[in-house]
Amino acid sequence: MHTSAIRSVALVTGVVAIVFVTSASAWVSPSKSRSLEGLSGSRTSVHTSPAGTQVQTSSQDRSAYVEGEVLIKYRPTVGVATRQDLMARLRLQELHTIGGLRVMHAKLPPGQSVEQAMQAFAQDPAIEYVQPNYIYKAMAAPNDPLYGQQWGFRNTAQQVTGGSWTTNNPGIASADMNVESAWDHITDCRAVVVAVVDSGVNYLHQDLAANMWDGGASYPNHGFDFVNSDNDPLPADADGHGTHVAATIAASGNNGIAGSGVCWQARIMAVRVLSASGGTTASVVAGVNFSVTQGARVINMSLGGPVFDQAFSDSITTARDAGVVVVVAAGNDSANNDTTAAYPCNYTHDNLVCVAALDQAFDLAGFSNYGSTTVDVGAPGTNVLSAWAGIHIEEDFSTWTRGGAWTTVDCDPLGLGETTPMLVNPANWCSSGTYANNASDVAYRTYDFTGATAWRTEFFVRAYLETGLDYIDIARKTTGGDPFGPGGTALYSYSNSNALLIYTYTDTTSSCANPNCSFGFRLRTNATNVLRGPGVFWMTTDSLVPGTSATLVINGTSMATPHTAGVAALLMSFNPSYTYADTVAAIKNGGRSVPALANITVTGRAVDAFGSLSYIQAPTGLAAVVQ
């Protein structure tokens, strides 16, 4: 609590003595009170002295003007000699005079405050008004070329290009995190280490390289990989998820590259605990423990599972005991976490903040989990633009070389009413056609992986094949062309009469780091019996490219979580003495009330960076005693 607040009560009450009875926990230290400095809007009042001079004062904190300086405007009838006499009498040092306005910028004598000077000068008939020399700051918005697409930071009802979430794209202007108002006061989070416990981070990405944690000689690559048990947390499987998360928190702002993070400057610790197949208790708990012991104050975990895990819970307890805020995702199953548990969201630790996803109109995203007792706040989680580890391609198969009966169609492979581009054989696969006997039909694409150190492709195959007799083969070729010809490498063969194959192939050899690397499929059949055939869909290809500036627009509560973790880092950097409890309280209570979150989240609020920065928890245990 500000002592100035006590003084104001005493002045208002006059003859009533006010005695505050409080516990230590009810007090807010001066450093915590920094949240209010210069944040509330300035309210200027004009008081008229007996001599008629206007004294302009403001409710802004003293940090909003230059101490020891004032601006003085003389009356029109005052001549040079009178001004000089006044300067000597008041012991002022003239710094600059704006002649056309009759305004002098003056330095006060030692020991005289701005408030004292304004009251003293107000009595002088030569002075029309006196005021502080206020401090103005640039209305902070970064110059990053893709910033205009980051609606979560500034929503102008813009259309997000490449956004796959069509609901509320465009959305509603000002449905955002109010982060630009916070940036007017702080953009630098280097006082706080933020651990991204995820799939690894491309720490060589142009928009992240300057903002990585310095792990010294022990951890020269800014973190640790608990999947491969080495000290290089690059996403070796080209998974860009952790890179996207890290850049939402702390892509370098105002550097003219890609987009911006919540923090323009930061220290991101990369902790790899997930691979393409997920993570384990051992890797996740080790990652959390590493983050805590190496000094992280905020941990972002955009991951989850359905089972209570005691070891995982204990790791969050350890983080709490070290004063660490843990920000986690609510989940993407459109489920009520109050009745269908999702962890770590459903852990009850008071250092944990669980985040739902909001769309561009601040409605709950259709995929987002929720829960009136388990999910704390909402944050932007649809059509979120952020950094990616390298090239990302979502196949529509239009550029593929297709031989035999292979063709491209739009179809509903799972009967869910969701049409998607597919590579099929035969052409009438969607209507239960049949493939040919004695076929050896090849379809492939040549990729440009120049500069890539790894690449990964994932896809689904809906297969209707004569089991053990007819096959869909998968192959690659590092020099391009038909991957089933000379120089190609066979990767996998599959045969099943009615099945769904989910396939991931990862190459970490750099053998395809060139403009001509091909990947493809072959339908190979015998002379008897034919079925519906194979259909390939939902195919994506990613690469890991050191030094890339690549970005991607994606959706998920995984994307809402780092928006919130970034705000936690801003808060702790702005208020160095903030505890985890202070930070969590500011995030929850400083948010914006959102109708879509009422009764389905703990707070009913969306994360608001400026609101949290301005928030001060009300003291408790106060009593007034009249004497």
C-alpha positions as CSV (number, residue, x, y, z in Angstrom):
1,M,0.0,0.0,0.0
2,H,1.3,3.5,-0.9
3,T,2.0,5.7,2.2
4,S,0.6,8.5,0.1
5,A,-2.7,6.7,0.3
6,I,-2.6,7.0,4.1
7,R,-1.7,10.7,3.9
8,S,-4.7,11.3,1.6
9,V,-7.1,9.7,4.1
10,A,-5.7,11.8,6.9
11,L,-6.2,15.0,5.0
12,V,-9.7,14.2,4.0
13,T,-10.8,13.1,7.4
14,G,-9.5,16.2,9.2
15,V,-10.0,15.7,12.9
16,V,-10.5,11.9,12.7
17,A,-7.3,9.9,13.4
18,I,-6.9,6.8,11.2
19,V,-5.1,3.8,12.6
20,F,-4.4,1.0,10.2
21,V,-4.4,-2.5,11.6
22,T,-2.9,-5.0,9.2
23,S,-0.9,-8.1,8.8
24,A,2.4,-8.0,7.0
25,S,1.0,-9.8,4.0
26,A,-1.5,-6.9,3.4
27,W,1.3,-4.4,2.6
28,V,2.5,-3.8,-0.9
29,S,6.1,-2.8,-0.9
30,P,7.2,0.3,-2.8
31,S,8.8,-1.9,-5.5
32,K,5.5,-3.8,-6.0
33,S,3.7,-0.5,-6.1
34,R,5.7,0.3,-9.2
35,S,2.8,-1.3,-11.1
36,L,0.9,2.0,-10.7
37,E,3.7,4.4,-11.7
38,G,2.6,6.5,-14.7
39,L,0.1,3.8,-15.8
40,S,-3.2,5.4,-14.9
41,G,-4.3,8.2,-17.3
42,S,-3.1,11.7,-16.4
43,R,-5.9,13.9,-14.9
44,T,-4.9,17.6,-15.1
45,S,-6.5,20.1,-12.7
46,V,-6.1,23.9,-12.9
47,H,-6.1,25.9,-9.6
48,T,-6.2,29.7,-9.6
49,S,-4.1,31.5,-7.0
50,P,-5.2,34.8,-5.4
51,A,-3.0,36.6,-8.0
52,G,-4.8,34.8,-10.8
53,T,-1.9,32.6,-11.8
54,Q,-2.8,29.1,-13.0
55,V,-0.9,26.2,-11.4
56,Q,-1.2,23.1,-13.6
57,T,-0.8,19.9,-11.7
58,S,-1.4,16.3,-12.6
59,S,-2.4,13.0,-10.8
60,Q,0.4,11.3,-12.8
61,D,3.1,9.7,-10.7
62,R,6.3,11.8,-10.2
63,S,8.0,9.5,-12.7
64,A,5.9,11.1,-15.5
65,Y,7.8,14.4,-15.4
66,V,11.4,15.6,-15.0
67,E,12.3,16.4,-11.4
68,G,14.0,19.7,-10.9
69,E,12.6,21.4,-14.1
70,V,9.5,23.4,-14.9
71,L,8.0,25.3,-17.8
72,I,7.0,28.9,-17.1
73,K,4.8,31.1,-19.4
74,Y,5.1,34.8,-18.8
75,R,2.2,37.2,-19.2
76,P,2.2,39.3,-22.5
77,T,3.1,42.5,-20.7
78,V,6.2,41.2,-19.1
79,G,9.4,42.6,-20.6
80,V,13.0,41.4,-20.7
81,A,14.1,43.2,-17.6
82,T,11.3,41.9,-15.5
83,R,12.0,38.4,-16.7
84,Q,15.7,38.7,-15.8
85,D,14.8,40.1,-12.4
86,L,12.4,37.2,-11.8
87,M,15.0,34.6,-12.8
88,A,17.5,36.0,-10.3
89,R,15.0,36.3,-7.5
90,L,13.7,32.8,-8.0
91,R,17.3,31.4,-8.6
92,L,16.2,29.8,-11.9
93,Q,18.6,28.7,-14.6
94,E,17.2,29.2,-18.1
95,L,17.7,26.1,-20.3
96,H,15.7,27.2,-23.3
97,T,13.0,29.7,-24.2
98,I,10.3,29.1,-26.8
99,G,9.9,32.6,-28.0
100,G,6.7,32.4,-29.9
101,L,4.9,30.8,-27.0
102,R,6.6,33.0,-24.3
103,V,7.5,29.7,-22.5
104,M,10.8,29.3,-20.7
105,H,12.3,25.9,-19.8
106,A,14.0,26.4,-16.5
107,K,16.1,24.4,-14.0
108,L,15.1,24.8,-10.3
109,P,17.6,25.6,-7.6
110,P,18.9,22.6,-5.6
111,G,16.5,21.3,-3.0
112,Q,13.4,22.8,-4.5
113,S,10.8,20.3,-5.8
114,V,8.6,20.8,-8.8
115,E,5.5,20.9,-6.5
116,Q,7.1,23.5,-4.2
117,A,8.1,25.6,-7.2
118,M,4.7,25.6,-8.8
119,Q,3.1,26.7,-5.5
120,A,5.6,29.5,-5.0
121,F,5.6,30.8,-8.6
122,A,1.8,30.8,-8.6
123,Q,1.9,33.9,-6.4
124,D,3.9,36.0,-9.0
125,P,1.8,38.3,-11.1
126,A,4.4,38.1,-14.0
127,I,3.7,34.4,-14.6
128,E,0.6,33.3,-16.5
129,Y,1.2,29.6,-15.7
130,V,3.8,27.1,-14.5
131,Q,3.8,23.4,-15.1
132,P,6.0,20.3,-14.9
133,N,8.2,19.2,-17.8
134,Y,6.2,16.1,-18.6
135,I,7.8,13.0,-20.0
136,Y,6.2,11.5,-23.2
137,K,7.1,8.2,-24.7
138,A,6.6,6.8,-28.1
139,M,3.4,4.9,-28.4
140,A,5.2,1.6,-28.7
141,A,4.5,-0.5,-31.8
142,P,7.2,-2.5,-33.4
143,N,8.4,-2.1,-37.0
144,D,8.4,-5.8,-37.7
145,P,6.8,-6.4,-41.2
146,L,4.3,-9.0,-40.1
147,Y,3.2,-7.3,-36.9
148,G,0.0,-6.2,-38.6
149,Q,-1.1,-9.8,-38.8
150,Q,-0.6,-10.4,-35.0
151,W,-4.2,-9.6,-34.0
152,G,-3.6,-10.8,-30.4
153,F,-1.4,-7.7,-29.9
154,R,-3.4,-5.2,-31.9
155,N,-6.8,-6.3,-33.3
156,T,-8.0,-3.9,-36.0
157,A,-10.5,-6.4,-37.4
158,Q,-7.8,-7.4,-39.9
159,Q,-8.0,-10.5,-42.0
160,V,-5.2,-12.9,-41.0
161,T,-3.6,-14.2,-44.2
162,G,-3.1,-18.0,-44.2
163,G,-5.3,-18.4,-41.1
164,S,-7.0,-21.8,-41.2
165,W,-9.5,-20.9,-38.5
166,T,-12.3,-19.2,-40.4
167,T,-14.6,-18.4,-37.5
168,N,-14.3,-14.6,-36.7
169,N,-11.5,-14.0,-39.2
170,P,-11.7,-11.1,-39.4
171,G,-12.7,-10.5,-35.8
172,I,-13.7,-7.5,-33.7
173,A,-11.4,-4.4,-33.4
174,S,-9.8,-4.0,-30.0
175,A,-10.4,-7.7,-29.0
176,D,-6.8,-8.1,-28.1
177,M,-4.4,-8.2,-25.2
178,N,-4.0,-4.4,-24.9
179,V,-0.3,-5.0,-25.1
180,E,0.7,-1.8,-26.9
181,S,-0.4,0.2,-23.8
182,A,1.9,-2.1,-21.7
183,W,4.7,-1.6,-24.2
184,D,4.6,2.1,-23.5
185,H,6.1,1.2,-20.1
186,I,8.1,-2.0,-20.7
187,T,9.2,-4.2,-23.6
188,D,12.4,-5.6,-22.0
189,C,12.0,-8.9,-20.1
190,R,15.7,-9.7,-19.8
191,A,15.4,-9.6,-16.0
192,V,13.4,-12.9,-16.1
193,V,14.4,-16.2,-17.7
194,V,11.5,-17.9,-19.4
195,A,11.8,-21.7,-20.0
196,V,9.9,-23.1,-23.0
197,V,9.4,-26.8,-22.0
198,D,8.3,-28.1,-25.4
199,S,9.6,-29.7,-28.6
200,G,12.8,-27.7,-28.8
201,V,13.5,-24.2,-30.1
202,N,15.3,-23.2,-33.3
203,Y,17.6,-20.8,-31.3
204,L,19.2,-19.8,-34.6
205,H,16.0,-18.3,-36.0
206,Q,16.7,-14.7,-37.0
207,D,13.8,-13.5,-34.7
208,L,14.9,-15.5,-31.7
209,A,18.7,-15.6,-31.7
210,A,19.2,-12.4,-29.8
211,N,16.7,-13.4,-27.1
212,M,18.1,-16.7,-26.0
213,W,19.3,-17.6,-22.5
214,D,23.0,-17.6,-22.0
215,G,23.7,-21.0,-20.5
216,G,27.5,-20.5,-20.3
217,A,30.0,-23.2,-21.0
218,S,27.8,-25.9,-19.5
219,Y,24.8,-25.1,-21.8
220,P,26.2,-23.3,-24.8
221,N,23.1,-24.0,-26.9
222,H,20.7,-22.1,-24.5
223,G,19.1,-25.2,-22.9
224,F,19.0,-28.9,-22.9
225,D,17.4,-31.8,-24.9
226,F,15.8,-34.4,-22.6
227,V,14.6,-36.5,-25.6
228,N,18.1,-37.2,-26.9
229,S,19.9,-36.5,-23.6
230,D,22.3,-33.8,-24.9
231,N,22.8,-30.1,-24.5
232,D,21.5,-29.1,-27.9
233,P,17.7,-28.4,-27.8
234,L,17.3,-27.7,-31.5
235,P,14.2,-29.6,-32.7
236,A,16.1,-32.4,-34.4
237,D,12.9,-33.7,-35.9
238,A,12.1,-30.3,-37.5
239,D,9.1,-29.8,-35.2
240,G,8.3,-26.1,-35.1
241,H,5.9,-26.1,-32.2
242,G,8.4,-25.0,-29.5
243,T,9.8,-22.4,-31.8
244,H,6.4,-20.9,-32.4
245,V,5.7,-20.9,-28.7
246,A,9.1,-19.2,-27.9
247,A,8.6,-16.5,-30.5
248,T,5.1,-15.7,-29.2
249,I,6.7,-15.0,-25.9
250,A,9.9,-13.3,-27.2
251,A,10.5,-12.8,-30.9
252,S,12.8,-9.8,-31.1
253,G,10.6,-6.7,-31.4
254,N,11.3,-3.7,-33.6
255,N,14.1,-5.4,-35.5
256,G,12.4,-5.3,-38.9
257,I,12.2,-9.1,-39.1
258,A,9.0,-11.2,-39.2
259,G,6.7,-10.5,-36.2
260,S,7.2,-9.6,-32.5
261,G,6.8,-11.3,-29.2
262,V,5.1,-10.1,-26.1
263,C,8.6,-9.3,-24.8
264,W,10.9,-7.5,-27.3
265,Q,14.0,-8.5,-25.4
266,A,14.1,-11.6,-23.3
267,R,16.0,-14.7,-22.1
268,I,14.4,-17.8,-23.5
269,M,15.6,-21.1,-22.1
270,A,15.0,-24.0,-24.6
271,V,14.1,-27.2,-22.9
272,R,13.2,-30.1,-25.3
273,V,11.0,-32.7,-23.7
274,L,8.8,-33.6,-26.7
275,S,9.5,-35.5,-30.0
276,A,7.1,-36.2,-32.9
277,S,5.7,-39.1,-30.8
278,G,5.2,-36.9,-27.7
279,G,7.0,-36.9,-24.4
280,T,7.2,-39.0,-21.2
281,T,6.9,-38.3,-17.5
282,A,10.7,-38.7,-17.2
283,S,11.5,-36.1,-19.9
284,V,8.9,-33.6,-18.8
285,V,9.8,-33.8,-15.1
286,A,13.5,-33.6,-15.9
287,G,12.7,-30.5,-18.1
288,V,10.8,-28.8,-15.3
289,N,13.5,-29.6,-12.8
290,F,16.2,-28.2,-15.2
291,S,14.3,-25.0,-15.7
292,V,14.0,-24.4,-12.0
293,T,17.5,-25.2,-11.0
294,Q,18.9,-23.1,-13.9
295,G,17.0,-20.0,-12.7
296,A,13.8,-19.8,-14.8
297,R,11.1,-17.7,-13.2
298,V,8.4,-18.5,-15.7
299,I,7.8,-21.9,-17.3
300,N,5.6,-22.3,-20.4
301,M,4.2,-25.8,-21.0
302,S,2.0,-26.1,-24.0
303,L,1.5,-29.8,-23.6
304,G,-0.9,-32.2,-21.8
305,G,-2.4,-35.5,-21.1
306,P,-5.5,-37.1,-19.4
307,V,-3.9,-38.8,-16.4
308,F,-2.9,-37.5,-13.0
309,D,0.8,-38.0,-12.7
310,Q,2.3,-37.7,-9.2
311,A,5.8,-37.0,-10.4
312,F,4.6,-34.3,-12.8
313,S,2.6,-32.8,-10.0
314,D,5.6,-32.9,-7.6
315,S,7.7,-31.1,-10.2
316,I,5.2,-28.2,-10.3
317,T,5.4,-28.1,-6.5
318,T,9.1,-27.8,-6.7
319,A,8.7,-24.9,-9.1
320,R,6.3,-23.2,-6.7
321,D,8.7,-23.6,-3.9
322,A,11.3,-21.8,-6.0
323,G,8.9,-19.0,-6.8
324,V,8.3,-20.0,-10.4
325,V,5.1,-19.3,-12.4
326,V,4.0,-22.2,-14.5
327,V,1.7,-21.4,-17.5
328,V,-0.1,-24.3,-19.2
329,A,-2.6,-25.1,-21.9
330,A,-6.2,-26.0,-21.2
331,G,-6.3,-28.5,-24.1
332,N,-7.9,-28.8,-27.6
333,D,-10.7,-31.3,-27.1
334,S,-13.7,-28.9,-26.7
335,A,-14.0,-30.5,-23.3
336,N,-15.0,-29.3,-19.8
337,N,-11.9,-29.9,-17.7
338,D,-14.1,-29.8,-14.6
339,T,-15.6,-33.1,-15.6
340,T,-13.0,-34.5,-18.0
341,A,-9.6,-33.9,-16.5
342,A,-6.6,-32.6,-18.5
343,Y,-3.2,-32.3,-17.0
344,P,-1.2,-30.2,-16.1
345,C,-4.2,-27.8,-16.3
346,N,-6.1,-29.7,-13.6
347,Y,-3.3,-29.6,-11.1
348,T,-4.4,-27.2,-8.2
349,H,-1.0,-25.5,-7.5
350,D,-1.4,-21.8,-6.9
351,N,1.6,-21.0,-9.1
352,L,-0.1,-22.5,-12.1
353,V,-2.1,-20.6,-14.7
354,C,-4.3,-22.6,-17.1
355,V,-5.2,-20.9,-20.4
356,A,-8.1,-21.3,-22.9
357,A,-8.0,-20.2,-26.5
358,L,-9.9,-17.2,-27.8
359,D,-10.6,-16.3,-31.4
360,Q,-10.4,-12.9,-33.1
361,A,-13.7,-11.8,-31.6
362,F,-12.8,-13.0,-28.1
363,D,-15.2,-15.9,-28.3
364,L,-14.0,-19.2,-27.0
365,A,-12.4,-21.1,-29.8
366,G,-14.5,-24.1,-30.8
367,F,-11.6,-26.5,-30.1
368,S,-10.7,-25.0,-26.7
369,N,-11.2,-26.8,-23.4
370,Y,-12.8,-24.8,-20.6
371,G,-13.7,-25.2,-16.9
372,S,-15.2,-22.9,-14.3
373,T,-13.0,-24.3,-11.6
374,T,-9.9,-25.5,-13.6
375,V,-9.3,-23.1,-16.5
376,D,-8.2,-19.6,-15.3
377,V,-8.1,-17.2,-18.2
378,G,-8.4,-17.0,-22.0
379,A,-5.8,-15.6,-24.5
380,P,-5.5,-15.4,-28.3
381,G,-5.3,-18.9,-29.7
382,T,-6.6,-18.9,-33.3
383,N,-4.7,-17.8,-36.4
384,V,-1.6,-16.9,-34.4
385,L,1.4,-15.9,-36.4
386,S,4.8,-16.7,-34.9
387,A,8.2,-18.1,-35.9
388,W,8.6,-21.6,-37.3
389,A,11.7,-23.7,-37.4
390,G,12.0,-23.8,-41.2
391,I,10.0,-24.4,-44.3
392,H,6.4,-25.6,-43.7
393,I,4.3,-27.1,-46.5
394,E,0.7,-28.2,-46.3
395,E,0.1,-30.4,-49.3
396,D,-2.7,-30.0,-51.8
397,F,-0.7,-32.3,-54.1
398,S,-1.1,-29.9,-57.0
399,T,2.6,-29.8,-57.7
400,W,3.1,-33.6,-57.6
401,T,4.3,-35.7,-60.5
402,R,1.6,-38.3,-60.9
403,G,2.0,-41.5,-62.9
404,G,-0.5,-44.3,-63.6
405,A,-3.9,-43.7,-62.0
406,W,-2.7,-41.4,-59.2
407,T,-4.6,-38.1,-59.2
408,T,-5.6,-35.3,-56.9
409,V,-9.2,-34.8,-55.6
410,D,-11.0,-33.1,-52.8
411,C,-12.7,-35.8,-50.6
412,D,-13.9,-36.7,-47.1
413,P,-11.6,-39.5,-46.2
414,L,-13.0,-40.2,-42.7
415,G,-16.7,-39.6,-43.4
416,L,-16.7,-36.7,-41.0
417,G,-18.1,-34.1,-43.4
418,E,-14.6,-32.5,-43.7
419,T,-13.4,-32.3,-47.2
420,T,-9.6,-32.1,-47.8
421,P,-7.2,-32.4,-50.8
422,M,-6.2,-36.0,-51.3
423,L,-3.8,-37.9,-53.5
424,V,-5.7,-41.0,-54.5
425,N,-5.4,-44.1,-56.7
426,P,-7.8,-44.7,-58.5
427,A,-9.3,-41.4,-59.6
428,N,-12.8,-42.5,-58.4
429,W,-11.5,-43.4,-54.9
430,C,-14.0,-41.1,-53.2
431,S,-16.9,-43.1,-54.7
432,S,-15.4,-46.5,-53.9
433,G,-13.7,-47.2,-57.1
434,T,-11.2,-50.0,-57.6
435,Y,-7.5,-49.9,-58.6
436,A,-5.9,-51.9,-61.4
437,N,-4.2,-55.3,-61.3
438,N,-0.4,-55.5,-62.0
439,A,0.0,-51.8,-61.2
440,S,3.2,-50.0,-60.4
441,D,2.0,-46.4,-60.2
442,V,4.3,-43.7,-58.8
443,A,3.5,-40.3,-57.5
444,Y,6.2,-38.0,-56.0
445,R,7.2,-34.4,-55.3
446,T,10.6,-32.8,-55.4
447,Y,11.3,-30.5,-52.4
448,D,13.9,-27.7,-52.0
449,F,15.5,-28.2,-48.6
450,T,18.5,-25.9,-49.2
451,G,20.1,-25.1,-45.9
452,A,18.0,-27.6,-43.9
453,T,19.7,-29.7,-41.2
454,A,16.6,-31.9,-40.8
455,W,13.2,-32.5,-42.3
456,R,10.1,-34.3,-41.4
457,T,6.9,-35.3,-43.3
458,E,3.7,-36.6,-41.7
459,F,0.6,-37.8,-43.4
460,F,-2.5,-40.1,-43.2
461,V,-3.3,-42.9,-45.5
462,R,-6.8,-44.4,-45.7
463,A,-6.0,-47.8,-47.3
464,Y,-8.1,-50.5,-48.8
465,L,-5.6,-53.0,-50.2
466,E,-5.4,-56.8,-50.6
467,T,-3.6,-57.7,-47.4
468,G,-0.1,-59.1,-48.0
469,L,-0.5,-58.9,-51.8
470,D,-1.0,-55.3,-52.7
471,Y,1.0,-52.4,-51.2
472,I,1.5,-48.7,-50.9
473,D,5.3,-48.1,-50.8
474,I,7.1,-45.0,-49.5
475,A,10.5,-43.9,-50.7
476,R,12.8,-40.9,-51.0
477,K,15.7,-39.8,-53.2
478,T,18.3,-37.2,-52.2
479,T,19.0,-36.2,-55.8
480,G,15.4,-35.7,-57.0
481,G,13.3,-37.5,-59.5
482,D,11.5,-40.9,-59.2
483,P,12.3,-42.1,-55.6
484,F,11.6,-45.7,-56.7
485,G,14.2,-45.5,-59.5
486,P,18.0,-45.8,-59.3
487,G,19.4,-44.0,-56.2
488,G,16.1,-44.0,-54.3
489,T,15.8,-45.3,-50.8
490,A,12.8,-47.5,-49.8
491,L,11.3,-46.3,-46.4
492,Y,8.2,-48.3,-45.8
493,S,5.6,-50.7,-47.3
494,Y,2.0,-51.0,-46.1
495,S,-0.8,-53.4,-46.9
496,N,-4.2,-53.6,-45.2
497,S,-7.7,-54.2,-46.3
498,N,-9.3,-51.4,-44.4
499,A,-7.1,-49.3,-42.1
500,L,-5.9,-45.8,-41.3
501,L,-2.1,-45.4,-41.4
502,I,-0.6,-42.4,-39.7
503,Y,3.0,-42.1,-40.8
504,T,5.9,-39.8,-39.8
505,Y,9.3,-39.8,-41.4
506,T,12.2,-37.8,-40.1
507,D,15.6,-37.2,-41.8
508,T,18.4,-35.7,-39.6
509,T,21.3,-36.5,-42.0
510,S,21.3,-33.3,-44.0
511,S,21.5,-35.5,-47.1
512,C,18.5,-33.6,-48.6
513,A,19.9,-30.1,-47.9
514,N,19.6,-29.2,-51.6
515,P,17.0,-28.0,-54.1
516,N,16.2,-31.6,-55.3
517,C,15.0,-34.0,-52.7
518,S,12.1,-36.2,-53.7
519,F,9.6,-38.1,-51.6
520,G,6.8,-40.3,-53.0
521,F,4.4,-43.2,-53.0
522,R,3.9,-46.2,-55.2
523,L,0.8,-48.4,-55.6
524,R,2.1,-52.0,-56.3
525,T,-0.5,-54.6,-57.0
526,N,-0.6,-58.3,-58.1
527,A,-2.7,-60.0,-60.8
528,T,-5.7,-60.9,-58.6
529,N,-8.4,-59.1,-56.8
530,V,-8.8,-55.3,-56.5
531,L,-10.1,-53.1,-53.8
532,R,-10.8,-49.4,-53.3
533,G,-7.1,-48.4,-53.0
534,P,-5.0,-45.8,-51.1
535,G,-5.8,-42.2,-50.3
536,V,-3.2,-39.9,-48.8
537,F,-4.3,-36.8,-46.9
538,W,-3.4,-34.2,-44.3
539,M,0.2,-34.3,-45.4
540,T,2.6,-31.7,-44.0
541,T,6.4,-31.3,-44.5
542,D,8.6,-29.3,-42.2
543,S,12.3,-28.5,-42.2
544,L,14.8,-27.2,-39.7
545,V,16.8,-24.3,-41.2
546,P,19.3,-22.5,-39.1
547,G,19.1,-18.8,-39.7
548,T,15.6,-18.9,-41.1
549,S,13.1,-16.1,-40.7
550,A,10.1,-18.4,-41.4
551,T,6.7,-17.9,-39.7
552,L,3.5,-19.9,-39.6
553,V,-0.1,-19.2,-38.6
554,I,-1.6,-21.9,-36.5
555,N,-4.2,-22.6,-33.8
556,G,-4.4,-24.1,-30.3
557,T,-4.4,-23.5,-26.6
558,S,-0.7,-24.1,-27.1
559,M,-0.7,-20.7,-28.8
560,A,-2.8,-19.0,-26.1
561,T,-0.4,-20.2,-23.4
562,P,2.7,-18.3,-24.5
563,H,0.7,-15.1,-24.8
564,T,0.1,-15.4,-21.1
565,A,3.6,-16.5,-20.2
566,G,4.9,-13.4,-22.0
567,V,2.7,-11.2,-19.8
568,A,4.1,-13.0,-16.7
569,A,7.6,-12.2,-17.9
570,L,6.6,-8.5,-18.4
571,L,5.1,-8.3,-14.9
572,M,8.1,-9.9,-13.2
573,S,10.5,-7.7,-15.1
574,F,8.6,-4.5,-14.3
575,N,8.2,-5.5,-10.7
576,P,11.5,-7.2,-9.6
577,S,10.2,-8.1,-6.2
578,Y,7.0,-9.8,-7.4
579,T,6.4,-13.3,-6.1
580,Y,4.7,-16.0,-8.1
581,A,1.6,-15.2,-6.2
582,D,1.7,-11.5,-7.1
583,T,2.2,-12.4,-10.7
584,V,-0.6,-14.9,-10.9
585,A,-3.0,-12.5,-9.1
586,A,-2.1,-9.7,-11.6
587,I,-2.7,-12.0,-14.6
588,K,-6.0,-13.3,-13.3
589,N,-7.4,-10.1,-11.8
590,G,-5.9,-7.6,-14.2
591,G,-7.6,-9.3,-17.2
592,R,-10.6,-8.1,-19.2
593,S,-14.0,-9.5,-18.4
594,V,-15.2,-11.4,-21.5
595,P,-18.8,-12.6,-21.8
596,A,-17.7,-15.7,-23.6
597,L,-15.6,-16.8,-20.6
598,A,-18.2,-16.1,-17.9
599,N,-19.1,-19.2,-15.9
600,I,-16.8,-21.4,-17.9
601,T,-13.5,-20.2,-16.6
602,V,-12.3,-19.3,-13.0
603,T,-12.1,-15.6,-13.7
604,G,-14.2,-15.0,-16.7
605,R,-11.4,-12.8,-18.0
606,A,-9.1,-12.6,-21.0
607,V,-5.4,-11.8,-20.4
608,D,-4.8,-8.1,-20.6
609,A,-1.1,-7.0,-20.5
610,F,-1.8,-3.4,-19.5
611,G,-4.5,-4.4,-17.1
612,S,-2.1,-6.8,-15.3
613,L,0.7,-4.3,-15.4
614,S,-1.6,-1.7,-13.7
615,Y,-3.1,-4.2,-11.2
616,I,-2.3,-3.9,-7.5
617,Q,-4.0,-6.4,-5.1
618,A,-6.1,-4.6,-2.6
619,P,-4.8,-4.9,1.0
620,T,-6.8,-6.9,3.5
621,G,-7.1,-6.9,7.3
622,L,-7.6,-3.1,7.5
623,A,-9.6,-1.4,10.2
624,A,-10.3,2.3,11.0
625,V,-10.3,3.3,14.6
626,V,-11.8,6.7,15.5
627,Q,-10.1,8.5,18.4
